[in-house]
């Protein structure tokens, strides 16, 4: 009888650990295009993040010739993008089909010409564009 109770307790503890781990897993990010929220009506110049399972693109300056493409990781609710050449890192918090830019943890995001672009600041929100 003691073995049965011991087994039940061990299995219960194991299940609690598994469920706790599952609950604290990384956030889920949908593939697609995320556009800076306040610029959704300006499709050509809107800063955007394009995510697929293979890679991530980040576009914020139409005058820049540097293609910001790389890989990303997700830990808890934080998406971290690193460019393929490892020169730049961009960090976003993931929340309900939104990416919230974390300037303090990211490489500098600076426009070549402030009159021809939209400035991205800390906590700028990128919303998933639904097709």
Secondary structure, 3 states (H helix, E strand, C coil): CHHHHHHHHHHHHHHHHHHHHHHCCCCCCCCEEEEEHHHCCCCCCCCEEEECCCCEEEECCCCCCCCCEEEEEEECCEEEEEECCCCCEEEEEEECCEEEECHHHCCCCCCCCHHHCCCCCCCCEEEECCC
